[in-house]
Structures are given as C-alpha cells and as structure tokens.
Amino acid sequence: TDAQQYSTLVEVLHAERKFLVHARCAPSCGTASRARGRKVPGMPSHLQPQPLRSDDHPDGLPSLSEKDKARVDSANASYKATAELLAMLIQWNVSVSIENPSNSLFWKTSWIQKLLEMVPNGHDTFLDHCMHGGSRDKASRFWSYNPMRPNENMLQTLALKCDGSHIHKSWKPTFQNGVVSFPTKEEAAYP
C-alpha cells in the first residue's frame, strides 16, 4: 500500500522479468470477511465485529467510521496493486494465482472483478483446508491463469472438499483478560 514500495517492486519485476515463472498473491481478507456480519454469541455488543463491506458495496460501506474507512482504504490499495501487478505479469506470459476465502467479498471488489473480466478463461479451484492438514473447515478459492497453457487449471489437484471423516476445531472466539481472540488469525497460514 506504500507508493514507494510498490514502485520498487515494479522495478524489481521489470529487472527480473525474464526469470519470472509464477506469482501467487494472498491479499489480506480481514476487511472483506463475511464473518464480520455474524453475531458472536455471548460477546458484548461493543466488541461484536462490524461489517465493513457488503454485496452491494464490496469496495466499502458508505457509512464507515474514519478508522474503519482507513482500514478499508488500505486493503483496497493492496487489492488494486494486486490486480495491476497480476495483469502486468499475465501480459509478460507469467502464470499467476490469487487466494482468498471462498466467500470473501474480496472477490467482488472492483479491482479484482476487472482482473477476472480481463482474463475470462482463468480457472477457479475451491478447496477445504482441513483436507490439506488444516484443523478447521476453512474454504478457499484460488484463481489462476497460465498464459502459456490457458486451458489448463494448474491447481486442479488441490480441489479437495471436506469428506466429513474428521472433526474440525471451533471457530468460536475466546476471551482472555478482557481481550477477544478470533480463531481466524490461527488459520491465516496454510496447513
């Protein structure tokens, strides 16, 4: 989200252009999480997570507080940068992929929609992390495109949905010393 860092990254990519094979991005999904709209039983109302986006306003709700607007603007800057970088790499024939939760509003933001429309034959791969060693029933969507093999979904072998043969850890937040801890942070890393 820093203009100077973005510029430096673009310079590095240009300098390394002939060595690039694949780029994968997993932008932050905290502001785009639909979990923000679910009430947490037993949690005081002032601690309840508040939605920052909606299906009608995927780039951010119009009524956000100054603090929440700054969070959404920062996330949007990263989404815009992601879309621009991947569009540039695709033009260079570099394969790309993006990951975010399956139901994230990230996928509906204007910048990601523009990228997906630019590459209408990109591939979606849906998977459940519990089938890859994760402890919770987290569903992810990977969008990918390889300009060198446009008809091939390079991530298809990852497309495993939960088979129900195991128990999932709870998504219920915990309270310790007046601090709320959301399990979503524990699931940020890949299994």
N, C-alpha and C positions, 0 to 999 in steps of 0.2 A: 504493500500500500504506500510505500515511500517512493516518490518520483525518482529520486537519485538512484535508489537500489534497483528499481525497475529498469531504468536506463542502463545501468551497469550490466544487469542480467541480459538485456537485449544485445549489448555489445559483446558479451561473452558468447552468447549463442551465435552471433554472426561470425565471430572469430573461430568457433569450433564447428561451424555448420557442416563441413564435410565429414565430421566424425560422429554426428548425431544419428542415433538409430531409433530411439524411442523416448518419449517424455510422458510421465504419468503425474497427474495432479490430483490432490485430495484436499480441496479448499475447506476451510473451517465451516462447519454446518450449524454452529450454536445459534445464530440468529435466525436460521431457516428451519429449525426443528419444529415439527408439528407437536412434539411433546410439550412445548411451551403452552399449548392451548388446553392441556389436560390438567384438571384439578388433582392435587395430591391429597389423598385422604389424611386427615389429622394435622395437616400443615396450616399454620396460621395464615390468614388471608394476605397479610402484608409480605409474607415470604413466598407466596404462590408465584410460579413463573408466569410471565405475561407474554402473549403472542406479540411478535414484532413484525410479522408478515402474515399474509392470507392468500388464498387462491385468487382473490380479486386484486390484491396489492402485493404481489410477490417481491417487488423491489423495496417494500417497506410500507407499513401502515401510515396513513397521513396524520394520525393523531399521536405520534410518538413523542415522548418527553425528550428534552435536549440530550440527556445522557444516552437514552436508547437510540435516538436518531444518529448519534455519533458512532455507536456500535454497528448499526446497520450500514451507515455510510462507509465505514472501514471494511466491513465484509463485502459490500458491493464493489469497492475499489479492487479487492482481491479477485472477485468474480469477473470483473471487467478485464483485469490483467490476465487472468487465466484464459479467458476466451480469445483475447488478442494474441497471446503467445501461441496457443494451440493452432489458431488459424494461420499464423505465420509459419509454424513448423509443418503443417499439412502442405502448404504451398511449396515447401522445400522437400516434400516427399518423405518426411519423418513420420513414423507411426506415433499415435498419441492415445492416451486414455485418461478418463476422469472418474473419480469415485466419490460417492456421497450416499447417505442413506436413501433407500428406495423411495420413501415417501417424503423426502425433504423438499421444501419449497425452493431450494437452490435450483432444481431442475426447471422451475418455471420463471426464474429471473430473466429479464430482457436480454442480458448479455449471453447467457447460456442458451436461451432459445434461439438467438441469432446464430450462434455457432452451430447448433444442431440443424437449423434450417440451411446453413451454408453447406453442410455435409449430410444430405438427406439419406445417404446409404451407409451411415455409421451404424454400429452394432451395439445393442444393449445386452448386458449379461447381468442377470439377477442371481444373487446368492445369499445364503444364510451363514453367518459367521460360525454358528455352532457346528456346522458340517465341515469346518476347516480348523477345528480346535478351540473355538471361542466358547465362553461359558454362558452367554446369553443369546436370546433369539433375535439377534440384530440382522436386519435385511439390508443389503447394499445393492446399489445399481452401479455398474461400471459401464461407461460409454466408451467405445473405442473405434478407431479408424486407422487403417494402414493403407496409405495411398498406393503402395507397391502391390498390395493384394486386397483391393477394395471389397471383394465379395466374401472374404474370409473373416470370421469372427475369431480373432486371435485369443480371446479369453473364454471361449465357449466351455472349455473343460472345467472351469471354475464354477459353472452354473449348477450348484447343488442346493436344493431346498431341504429344509428340516424334515427328517424322516420320522421324527417322534420317538426315536429309540433312546433318548437320554433326557435328563432333567436340566432345565435352564435355571441359572441364578436369577434372582428377583431384580426388577427394575426399580423397586421401591427405594426412595431416598432415605438416608439415615440422618439422625440428629445427634450431634455430639457437642456438648458445651455451648449450646445455642446456635451452632453452625450447621447448616444443611449441606449434605454431601450427596450429589446426584451420581448414580452409577454410570451415567453416560460418559463421564470422564474416563472411567476404567475401560471403556470399550473403544476409545479413540485409536489405540494401537491395533494393528492386525494380529490375529492369532498366529 
